[in-house]
Amino acid sequence: MNQIVDMLKRNSLLLALVVVMVLFEIAIQISGHGSMFSPQNFTNIISQNSYVIILAVGMLFCIIGCGNIDLSVGSIVALIGAVAGVIMVNNDGNVYMAIAICLLLGILIGAWHGFWIAYVRIPSFIVTLAGMMIFRGIALLVLDGLTISPFPPEYLRYFTAFIPKHRADAFTLTTIVTLILVAVYVVAVIYDRVSKLKKNYEVETFASFIFKMAIVVFALVGSGFLLANNKGIPVILVLLTVIVLFYAFLANKTVTGRRLYALGGNEKAAKLSGVNTNRLLFLAYVNMGFLSAVAALVCVARFNSAAPTAGNGYELDAIGACFIGGASAYGGVGTVGGAVIGAVFMGVLNNGMSILGIDANWQRTVKGLVLLLAVVIDVLSKKRAR
């Protein structure tokens, strides 16, 4: 009985995601609005929520470091998108040069925030709130209140295309890739568990391990099946996979990742241990600026336009995804995987309520309540632990 309770606690977020998806599917079927799990809608969910995953990964590293946040990411997305539009559309600039300039601009904006937060020690809320207003204003000035479109096809294909190019080959290639990914995942998690056991590290129960692995394998196979029956593998999904795997490795397997968790756990103790806490905090915001630029490039490609209203509310989606995914408001706790699941959770909520025709205002209300619930659970669990 205790093992079952422990398994449910460890995998509560995954279970909640599965329950929400099932409930939405039942409601959608009853209402006659189609299916959440249609191949086309599944591909739309990936495309619609790609920016949330990218921003949530960056936001997680800010939150881990002493519970800091970045309220400016939506405005940064608008500004970077505006710059991309001016270079590529208005001035017929080189696509690769435009991408490089946008990424560099994102890094510089992140460095601007990081300097004030890490070295001058102005609260992140104040600095990024100011950034939200500053960069939104600059974006409006750059666009002159107008929408820029369309973007060059050469640019769009890097974010909106599918692999393979021909739909006739989609099923075979996607199936092969899915089977390879499943095999790699199973071997990797088993190897990781065996390695930890040999080193006498604490691991989750065998039942919990099998349960989580089964859910992930089922999700991979199901996702592969849906993609295979549509147009194949979206290029944006490949980009998301690279980003998630890289940052998961950075957080879990590197000295920098361990030091960031130490910073969030107890900054004074980390500093006394020789950790350059100011530099770590600075780099967290530089990274946030970089990933905001990546999200901007993804968004303008998806909408095929750079608009003054782009990025509105994106910061709330990213912060919400992190807290729903298990990040602590106090810092020092959170995982990249949890942030991704939180982002998917937000995406499912958005997509499911949209299919059901629920008013946008009610959608915001529901997402706000879910976010509050996630933080309340975190705070109460901390109090019980004490």
Secondary structure, 3 states (H helix, E strand, C coil): CHHHHHHHHHCHHHHHHHHHHHHHHHHHHHHCCCCCCCHHHHHHHHHHCHHHHHHHHHHHHHHHCCCCCCCCHHHHHHHHHHHHHHHHHHCCCCHHHHHHHHHHHHHHHHHHHHHHHHHCCCCHHHHHHHHHHHHHHHHHHHHCCCCECCCCHHHHHHHHCEECCCHHHHHHHHHHHHHHHHHHHHHHHHHHHHHHHHCCCCCCCHHHHHHHHHHHHHHHHHHHHHHHCCCCEEHHHHHHHHHHHHHHHHHHHCHHHHHHHHHHHCHHHHHHCCCCHHHHHHHHHHHHHHHHHHHHHHHHHHHCCECCCCCCCHHHHHHHHHHHCCCCCCCCCCCHHHHHHHHHHHHHHHHHHHHCCCCHHHHHHHHHHHHHHHHHHHHHHHHHHC
